[in-house]
């Protein structure tokens, strides 16, 4: 995305996010109106395009997006997701260019099973998040949920592991990020695969 956040940039971002949302919705990861996506449009000041609140993520259009600031407050467009502030926090603290939040069964189930974090090692799919397939143990953090985005952001920032571009929010879902929407998508698919494998009780 170009650094700016004008109407054209926002429409382009909306088209990208609509396509990504449709993909995740087709997997059953954004049921009903759950989940939200964002992409960074500028860094200084920080501006993100975030999917609008209360929309079916399988039916989004390029217009179903809101421009928000570093606090997640709407700058242009309608009403952003209630979690826009957390997207902005993740983008600011990790340097990510895109953030994905999905509500998957595996992430919620594994968050319950492993509230202290999910340890992963000796799996080829770890290469998909930039980690060695063998010999290194990586922890996927699990944090307690909160309806207060500042509090949840503090928990996420304190718990996150720089080797793992994702955090499970207990009883809620999965936050994943990447340099751009495509990488964020790939990271999301890989982390969800790892969670599904762990859920089988390997």
C-alpha positions in Angstrom: 0.0 0.0 0.0 1.2 3.5 -0.6 2.0 5.7 2.4 -0.9 8.1 2.7 -4.4 7.0 3.6 -6.4 9.0 1.1 -9.6 7.8 -0.5 -7.9 5.9 -3.2 -5.5 4.2 -0.8 -8.4 3.3 1.4 -10.5 1.8 -1.5 -7.5 -0.2 -2.6 -6.9 -1.5 0.9 -10.6 -2.3 1.2 -10.5 -4.5 -1.9 -7.5 -6.4 -0.6 -9.0 -6.9 2.8 -12.3 -8.0 1.3 -10.5 -10.7 -0.7 -8.5 -11.8 2.3 -11.7 -11.9 4.5 -13.6 -14.0 1.9 -10.7 -16.5 1.9 -10.7 -16.8 5.7 -14.5 -16.9 5.8 -14.5 -19.8 3.4 -12.4 -21.8 5.9 -15.0 -21.1 8.6 -12.6 -18.9 10.5 -14.7 -15.8 10.4 -18.2 -17.1 11.1 -21.1 -14.7 11.3 -19.5 -11.2 11.6 -16.6 -12.4 13.7 -13.0 -11.5 13.1 -11.3 -8.5 11.6 -8.4 -7.6 9.3 -6.2 -4.5 8.9 -3.4 -3.2 6.7 -1.1 -0.3 7.5 -1.4 2.7 5.0 1.2 5.0 6.7 3.6 5.0 9.6 4.0 8.6 10.4 1.3 9.2 11.4 0.2 5.6 11.9 -2.9 5.0 9.8 -4.5 1.6 9.2 -7.4 0.4 7.1 -9.5 -1.9 9.3 -12.6 -3.9 8.3 -15.8 -2.3 9.3 -17.8 -3.5 12.4 -20.7 -5.9 12.1 -20.3 -7.0 8.5 -20.3 -10.6 7.2 -16.7 -11.2 6.4 -17.6 -13.4 3.5 -19.5 -10.6 1.8 -17.2 -7.5 2.2 -16.7 -5.0 -0.5 -13.9 -2.4 -1.0 -16.2 0.1 0.8 -16.4 -2.0 4.0 -13.3 -0.5 5.5 -12.5 2.3 7.9 -9.3 4.4 8.2 -8.2 4.5 11.9 -5.4 6.2 13.8 -2.8 4.9 16.2 -5.5 4.6 18.9 -7.9 2.7 16.6 -10.2 5.7 16.4 -12.0 6.3 13.0 -10.4 9.0 10.8 -12.5 8.3 7.7 -15.3 5.9 6.9 -17.9 4.3 9.2 -17.5 2.4 12.5 -14.3 0.2 12.7 -14.1 -3.1 14.5 -14.1 -2.7 18.3 -10.6 -4.3 18.2 -9.1 -1.7 15.8 -7.1 -0.3 18.7 -5.4 -3.7 19.2 -4.6 -3.9 15.5 -2.9 -0.5 15.8 -1.0 -1.6 18.9 0.2 -4.7 17.1 1.3 -2.8 14.0 3.1 -0.2 16.2 4.9 -2.7 18.5 5.9 -5.3 15.9 6.4 -3.2 12.8 3.8 -5.4 11.0 2.2 -4.1 7.8 -1.0 -6.2 8.2 -2.8 -7.9 11.1 -5.3 -10.8 11.0 -7.8 -11.7 13.7 -9.8 -14.9 13.3 -12.0 -16.9 15.6 -10.9 -20.5 15.0 -12.0 -23.5 17.0 -8.4 -24.8 17.3 -7.1 -21.5 18.8 -9.8 -21.4 21.4 -9.5 -25.1 22.3 -5.7 -24.9 22.5 -5.9 -21.7 24.6 -7.9 -23.7 27.1 -5.6 -26.7 27.1 -2.4 -24.7 27.2 -3.0 -21.4 29.0 0.8 -21.0 29.6 1.6 -21.2 25.9 1.8 -23.8 23.2 5.3 -25.3 22.6 6.1 -26.3 19.0 9.2 -28.1 17.6 10.3 -30.6 15.0 7.7 -29.7 12.4 8.3 -28.7 8.8 5.5 -26.2 8.9 7.5 -24.1 11.4 9.4 -22.9 8.3 6.3 -21.1 7.3 6.8 -18.6 10.2 10.6 -18.4 9.6 11.7 -21.0 12.2 13.8 -24.1 11.8 12.0 -27.4 11.2 14.1 -29.2 13.8 16.0 -28.7 16.9 14.4 -25.4 18.1 11.4 -25.1 20.4 9.1 -22.2 19.7 6.4 -20.9 22.0 3.1 -19.6 20.7 1.9 -17.3 23.6 -1.5 -17.5 25.1 -2.9 -14.4 26.9 -6.0 -13.9 28.9 -8.9 -12.1 27.1 -10.1 -8.6 28.0 -12.8 -6.3 26.6 -10.4 -3.4 27.4 -8.2 -3.1 24.3 -5.4 -1.2 26.2 -5.2 -4.0 28.8 -5.3 -6.7 26.1 -2.6 -4.9 24.2 -0.4 -4.7 27.3 -0.8 -8.5 27.7 -0.1 -9.2 24.1 3.0 -7.0 24.0 4.3 -8.5 27.2 3.8 -12.1 26.1 4.7 -12.1 22.5 7.7 -13.9 21.2 9.6 -12.2 18.4 10.1 -15.6 16.8 6.4 -16.2 16.5 4.2 -13.7 14.6 1.1 -14.7 16.5 -0.7 -14.8 19.9 -3.7 -16.8 21.0 -6.2 -14.9 23.1 -7.9 -17.3 25.5 -11.6 -17.9 24.8 -11.4 -15.6 21.9 -9.2 -16.4 18.9 -6.0 -15.8 17.1 -4.0 -12.6 16.3 -1.4 -13.0 13.5 0.7 -10.5 11.6 3.1 -10.1 8.7 4.9 -7.5 6.6 1.9 -7.3 4.2 -1.5 -8.9 3.8 -0.1 -11.9 1.8 2.5 -12.7 4.5 0.0 -12.2 7.3 -2.3 -14.7 5.4 0.4 -17.2 5.1 1.4 -16.9 8.7 -2.3 -17.3 9.8 -2.7 -20.4 7.7 0.5 -21.9 9.1 -0.2 -21.1 12.7 -3.7 -22.5 12.4 -2.4 -25.7 10.9 0.0 -26.0 13.9 -2.9 -25.4 16.3 -5.0 -28.0 14.5 -2.2 -30.5 14.7 -1.8 -29.9 18.5 -5.5 -30.2 19.0 -5.4 -33.8 17.6 -3.2 -34.6 20.6 -0.1 -35.7 18.6 
